[in-house]
Amino acid sequence: MKKVICLTTLLGSSTLLAVENLNQALSQADVVAQVRLGAVQSENDAGKKASTLALGGALGVYTKPISGISAGVTFYTTNALLGKNDEVMFLSSEGKSYAIVGEAFLQASLGKSLVRAGRQIVDTPFADSDDIGMISNTFEGYTVVNQDITDTTVVLAKLDRWSGVDSKQSERFTKLESKGDGVLLAGAVFEGIEKTTLQAWHYRLDEVNFNYAEAGYKTERFTVATQYTDQDNDNRAFGLMGCVSMGDWVVSSAYNRVEGMVSNGFGGGPFFTSSEDHTVAEVVDQEALMVGAEYAIGDMTLSCTHVDFDKGANETDYLASYAVGEALSVDLIYADMYDDGKLTRFFVNYNF
């Protein structure tokens, strides 16, 4: 689950050098590709297992800007090699292979603003890509990113439809909200204080309002952060997080408390105690405490995280990641959800 809000996907290719004509824009376009081999096995509380082995990936083409105007398109696919019905994490809502044009956008660079229209990757607290399976979430709509204010990034967006791992029908774009009005969001990230990041966001979903605020302070040795969200009808949550770096080790802890019931929005959610599967969302008056440790040795990272939820099943996650340069990476994730079962995922990613 995502814990850090990333703006690079919203900023896109605004820093690319401009070209003079369409032929140059197409001939000098950036081509980005990834091949992904994934395996997943789930086991429910009754011991019933389901598994899938899939091969897929992504192919994206991004043109150079002409007079500030550029375009991008990304094709995603996942194909079952063995198994099916893996709770939609790897395949379609019907447990089948599928392909989709996840990105197809036009964007304009206007001074210190970037305006993007169409299908695109978005990463904000309550709408994010949540890349936990074969194909991540992507959204259809409009985004504006502005950096006119010193040390501040302002984000405005209207998102109408989405597809991907967290949507009800991952294989096609469907409405974000039942009334079809989409999601309106506005956010600001301020980094003008040394080692400090402050951010605030507002979302309107149909007739429901979400507010989110986060403050973090990071040095080479430690990181501390706090978060708060309020959602309509007196539903709110707050959280604290801290981690300490000690050579090759990072030790972390986090706490969330919910009053009423909160939502993850459209994606993995922003909560500090979110584990690989469970979060504090969708449960009334819940508390969660997370403790974890990470060890880095060469190109390998090993980590273990335990989250104690005062309602529902606890979860312990074990992760092992190995990177060979920027091209090849291998990830193994095992989630023990105790009374709720177990979930194992394995990925091999090759980027070129």
N, C-alpha and C positions, 0 to 999 in steps of 0.2 A: 504494500500500500504506500501511496505517496505521502511523505511527511514534509517535504520542502516544495514551495511553490516556485516553479521555473518559468521565466519569461522568455527564454531563448526561442521557444517554438512560436510564441506570439510575435516576436521581433522579426523572425524569418530571415529573408535574404536582403534586407534593406541596405546592408553595407556592401553589396556586390557592385563591382565596377559597371558603369553604364556602357551600352553599345549604341551604334548609330542607326541600325536598321534591323528589319525582321530576320533577314538571313543570318546576320551575326548573332542575334539573340538566340536563334535556334541552334546554329552550329556550335556556339560556345556554351550551350546549356550545361548545367551541372546534372550529372546522372548519379543517383545514389541507390545502392541495392543492398539487400540483406537476404541471406538464405537462413532459415530457422528450422531446425529439427527439434521437435518437442515430444515429450512423453509425459503422461499424467496417469496416476492411479488414485482413485478415491475409494474409501471404505467407510460405510455408514455405521451407525451405532449397533446395528444388528450383525455386522461382520460381512455384509454383502459388498463385493468389490466390482468396480468398473474401471476399465483402462483404455487409453487411446494412444497410439503412436501416429504423429502427423508430421508432414513436411510442407513447409510453406515459406513465406517471406514477403518482401516488399520491393517494388521497383518504382523509383521516383525520378521525375524530370523537372528541373527548375530553370526557367529561362533567365538570362541577364535582362536588366531593365532597359527599356527604351523610353526616354523622357520620363523616367520614374515609374513606368508601368511594366510589370512582369507577371508571370503566371507560373503555376506549379500543378502537377498532377502526380498522384501516387496510387499504384495498383497493389492490392494486398490479396494474398491467397493462403488457404490452409487446406490440406488434402490428407484425409485419413489413410494411413497405411495399414493399421491394424486397429480393431476395436471401434466402438461408437458409444454414444450416450454418456458423455463425460461431464454432464451438468453444464453444458454450453461453453465451458471455459476454452475448449480447443476447436469446436465445430459449430455448426449453425444451430438454431433453436430446434431443428428436427434431427440433430445428430448426424449431419451430413457435411461433406466437403463444400466449400464455397469460395467465391472470389468477389471482390468488391473494389470499386474506385473510392477509396477512403478520403483522398484529397483531390480537389479540383477547384482551384481558386485563381482569381485575379487580384493583384495588389498594386497599390499606388503609394509611392514615397513622396510626401508633401512636406518639405522642410524637415522638422523633427518628428513628424507623424508618419505612421504606416497604417494604411487602410486596406483591409483584406476582406474579400467577399467570396463566399462559396464554401466548399467542404474543406476542413482544415483541422489540424491538431490544436487543442486548447488545453492549457494546464493552469488552472486556478483552484482555490480551495474547494469549491463545491461543483466544479465541472472540470474533469481531468482525464488524461489518456489511460491511466491505470493499466500499464502494460504487464499484465500478469499471466497472459495466455499466449495464443498464437497471433491474434490481431487485436490491437488496442482500440480504445474508443476514439472516434473522430466526430466532429460536429459540423453542422451546416448552418451558416449564418453570416454575420458581419462582425468584424472586430476592428477597433481603432486603438493603436498604442502611441502615446505621445510622451516626449521627453523634453518639452519646452522649459519646464520648471527644473532648476538645478537639482541634481541628485535625486530626482523623483521620476518615476514611471507611472503614468496614468493609463488605465485600461478601461475601455468601454466596449460592450458587446451586446448583440442580440443573437441568440442561438435558437433555432427553430426545430432542428431534427438532429438525430444522432444514430450511430451504429457502433458495434463493437462488443467487447467482452461483457460489459455491464448492462447493455440494453436488452430489452425483452426479445428482440429479434436481431441478433448480431449480424445476420447476413444482409440486412437492408436498412435504409434510413427510415426511422419512424419519428413521430412527434415526441418532443420532450415533455409536453404537458397535455392533459386531456382536452382542454379548451382550445388548444392549437395556437395560443398567443405567444408561445415560446418563453425563453428566459431572458430577462434584461439584467445586465450586471454592470457594475462600475467598481473599480478598485484603484488604489494608489499604493505604491511601494516607495518608501523613503530610505535612502542610504547615506544621508548627509552627515551622520554622526559616526565617528570612527568605530569600527567593529560592531556597529549596531544596524539592525534592519527593522523597520516599522512598516506594517501594512494594514490596510483596512479595506473591506469589501462589502458591497450591498448587492443582493440578488432579489429579483421579483419573479416568482414562479406562479403563473396564473394569478391568484389573489393572495398568495403567501409570500411573506418577506423574510429573507435571511440576512443577518448581519454577521460579519466575522472580523476579528481583529487579532493581530499577532505581533509580539515584540520579541526580538532575539538579540543576544550579545555573544559574539564568537571570537575567541583568541586561539592561538596554537595549542593551548593546553586544555581549555574547557569551553563548553557552550551551555548557555542557559536560555530558556525561552518560556513565554507564557502565551496562552491563547484563550479566546472567548468567542462564543457564538450565541446569538439569541434568534429564535425562530418563533413564528406567531403562536399565540395562545399560551404564553408563559413557558415555552420550552426553551431551555438554555443549557449550555455546557461550558465549563472552563477547564483548563489544563496547565500543567507545569512540566517542564522537561529539563534535564541536565545531563551532560556527559563530560567525562574527563579522559584526556589522552595521556597515556603513560608508555612512551616508546612505541612498541608494536601493538599495544593494547588500547582499546577504547571501552570504557565501562559507562553504561547509561542507565537512566531511570526516568520514568514519566508517570504522571497521574492525571486522570480525567474524572470529572464528576458531572453527571447529567441530572437536571431537574426537569421532570416531564419526560418527553421523548424527542430526540433530535434525529435528523436525517443525514446520510452521507452525500446527499445531492445526486449528482450524475457522475459517478466515478468511485474511487476508493475512499474518498473522504479525507479530511485534513487532521484527524485526531492523533495526538502524540502516542497514544497507547494502541493504535491499530496494529493488529497482528496480520499474518498472511491471509487469514480467513475472517476472524471475528473482529468486530469493532464495538464501541459503546453505543452505536446508533441503533434505532428501532427497538429499544428496550426501555421501559419506564423506570426512571429514578435509579440509574445504574452508576456504579463506580468501577474504575479499573486502575490497577497498578502494574506497571511494566518494569522489569529489570532485565538487563542484557549485557553481553560482553562480546567484543569483536577482536580477533587476532589476525594480523597481517604478516605473512611470511613470503617474501619475494612477490611473485605475481598471484599468490593465492590469498584469499580472505576467508576466514572461518568465523561464524557467529552463532550465538545461541540467545534466544529471547524468550522470556516467560511472561505471560500476561494473566493476572488474576482478576477475573470478573466476579463481582459479588452476586450477579444473577446470570445464570446460564453457565456453560462449560468454559473452563479455563483453556488456555492454549500455550503450547511450547513449540517454538519454531527453531529449526536447525538449518543453516545455510552454508554452502561451500561454493565459492566462485573462483574461477581461474581464468586469467586473461593473458593472451599471447599478443602483445602489441595492441594496436587498435582494431585489428582485423578479426581475431578469433576470440571467443569467450565461451566458457562452459559454466553452467549454473545448476546446482542441485538444491532443491528446497523441500524440506520435510516438515509438515505441520501435524502435531499430535493434538487433537482437539478433545481428547479424553472421551467423555460420554457422547460426543457428537461425531466421533470417527477420526479418520486420518486422511491426509492428502499429501501426495508426493508428486513433485514436478521436476523434470530434467530438461534443460535446454542447451543446444549448441547453436551459437550464432556466428555467422561469417559475414563480415561487411566488406564491400568492395565498390 
